[in-house]
């Protein structure tokens, strides 16, 4: 079977599974009912992100068996992704205490890093830095934060799907232009799996991703960035730049809530994108704005790192400063006015 057809089938499988999961959610009454902390106004089925998980993970062994994906990368994503998705699926169906979810997130992150080799040597301002064991600890924290921030940012129709597709396809384009073609398979598979789901999730959404899908996307994207960093240090900066919208909004929001003394584990509606969606009265303009920022601002800066050999840390600062200003402009982390 031609491999282009395999990629197409991943998207088709995701599309079909999401429709089936929607029917399942409606039959089992797995519905997100709006409350005072919701960003949606109509009851909507949840749990559709399982389609992304199943279609992506099912393809990994096939591509690994044909030497198109390293086995260590396959096992890292299969093990960590499955664990996070199962934990999220159980939480979508009931409730798992935050401490047990967090423990599961750390276990999945350690599993991933054992297969990937931990944190590689990174280059910052033309200086090579080997953090040794501290780097591995920071890498675990990074994966746990990526997992959770993606869950936090999955709060309006289509935003998490659009972000994943833009980031993955942007990375694929830069891999191709920069001579890193061996890394293209996994992010391309993920983009296509998410694209099948996005058909159902594009504003106005007919099904939500749920914790199973958002947590899965967060840890897989984090793992793809670390896998790339082992090939070239500058590719880690590329991924961090491409993920800038989600990283900045989630981090600024968390820091401001921590400084105010809020219970950060409680649900809230104080991310910049949530304030923006209420200001515009719809989800679609915000989701499209995220796409535009990714394509018109972050992708060109990431391209400068790959193609013009601009220092990755410097490009990251240039990329993030306007995003921080934008997050503050849209009240990230502030209390919602009554």
C-alpha positions, -999 to 999 in steps of 0.1 A, spaced: 0 0 0 14 34 -9 23 54 22 5 85 10 -26 63 12 -17 53 47 -16 90 57 -50 95 41 -65 65 59 -53 80 93 -74 111 86 -104 91 74 -102 68 104 -102 98 128 -131 113 109 -152 82 112 -143 74 148 -152 109 159 -186 105 144 -190 71 162 -178 86 195 -203 114 191 -231 88 189 -216 69 219 -214 101 240 -250 110 232 -262 75 241 -242 75 274 -251 111 282 -215 121 282 -224 157 278 -206 190 288 -235 210 303 -227 247 304 -220 263 338 -206 296 351 -171 285 342 -179 273 307 -170 290 275 -198 273 256 -236 279 258 -251 247 245 -248 211 259 -222 193 237 -209 157 237 -174 152 249 -146 126 245 -141 129 207 -103 132 212 -102 94 216 -104 93 178 -72 112 175 -55 88 200 -66 56 183 -59 67 147 -25 81 155 -13 52 177 -26 25 154 -4 39 126 28 42 146 38 4 145 31 2 108 54 31 100 80 18 125 79 -17 109 87 -1 75 117 19 89 99 52 85 98 59 123 125 49 149 113 21 172 124 40 203 102 70 193 73 46 185 75 29 220 78 63 237 47 77 221 27 45 223 33 39 260 31 75 272 3 85 249 -18 54 258 -13 60 295 -23 97 294 -53 90 271 -66 62 293 -63 84 324 -81 112 306 -108 89 293 -115 77 328 -117 113 340 -140 122 312 -164 94 324 -162 103 361 -137 120 383 -101 112 393 -85 131 421 -60 157 409 -31 141 428 -37 107 410 -39 124 376 -7 142 383 10 110 394 0 94 362 13 123 342 47 120 358 48 83 352 40 88 315 66 115 312 93 94 328 84 65 304 87 88 274 121 102 285 135 67 292 128 58 255 138 92 241 171 94 261 161 123 283 172 159 277 199 164 250 226 190 251 210 224 242 226 254 225 216 288 239 232 320 226 258 300 209 268 282 241 263 244 244 247 235 278 247 200 292 224 199 322 230 162 329 205 149 355 190 183 360 181 184 324 162 151 327 143 165 356 135 196 337 124 175 307 99 156 329 85 188 342 83 202 307 63 172 295 39 174 325 34 211 319 28 206 282 3 179 289 -16 201 314 -14 234 296 -29 218 265 -58 206 286 -62 242 300 -61 257 265 -88 233 251 -116 256 261 -133 269 230 -143 253 197 -115 242 174 -86 260 192 -67 229 204 -72 212 170 -61 242 150 -30 248 172 -19 211 168 -24 211 130 -5 245 126 24 234 148 28 200 133 25 211 96 48 240 103 74 216 118 70 193 88 76 222 64 107 233 82 120 197 85 116 194 47 133 228 40 160 222 65 170 187 55 155 169 85 131 148 64 135 117 86 115 135 113 84 143 92 64 111 97 52 115 133 41 152 132 24 146 98 5 116 112 -6 136 142 -17 166 120 -39 143 99 -54 125 129 -64 159 143 -77 171 110 -102 142 109 -114 153 144 -115 190 135 -143 183 110 -165 177 140 -149 202 163 -147 233 141 -169 262 154 -196 256 162 -184 223 176 -205 192 175 -183 173 199 -155 183 223 -120 168 226 -122 159 263 -92 153 286 -83 121 268 -75 140 236 -61 173 250 -37 156 274 -26 132 247 -19 160 223 1 179 249 24 151 258 29 140 222 38 175 210 62 178 239 78 144 230 81 154 193 100 185 203 125 164 224 129 138 197 138 166 173 162 181 198 183 149 197 187 154 159 195 191 162 194 214 192 179 243 172 148 222 165 138 223 202 137 261 199 116 257 167 90 237 185 89 261 215 84 290 191 56 272 171 38 263 204 41 299 216 4 308 216 -5 280 240 27 282 261 25 319 267 -13 321 274 -12 292 298 19 303 316 10 339 320 -24 329 333 -10 304 358 16 328 371 -9 356 376 -33 333 394 -5 320 416 6 355 426 -30 363 435 -32 332 457 -59 314 436 -64 276 439 -48 269 405 -63 234 403 -98 248 402 -117 254 370 -118 290 357 -123 311 326 -94 335 329 -72 325 300 -66 353 274 -84 332 247 -114 328 270 -116 366 277 -112 372 239 -140 348 230 -164 365 254 -153 399 240 -160 389 204 -191 369 214 -180 339 193 -153 313 193 -145 314 156 -127 347 155 -104 337 183 -96 303 168 -89 319 134 -67 345 151 -46 317 167 -42 302 132 -31 336 118 -5 341 146 9 307 140 12 312 103 21 348 100 43 354 131 56 322 147 62 301 116 84 328 99 105 332 131 109 294 135 120 294 98 147 319 106 161 295 132 163 266 107 171 284 74 191 315 85 207 299 116 194 327 139 200 318 175 170 299 188 168 315 222 169 349 207 142 341 182 121 327 211 123 359 230 114 379 199 84 355 193 72 356 229 73 393 238 43 403 216 24 372 228 30 382 264 18 417 257 -13 402 239 -20 379 268 -19 408 293 -40 429 269 -67 402 270 -65 399 308 -49 365 311 -51 354 347 -73 383 358 -105 378 378 -136 379 356 -157 409 363 -192 401 376 
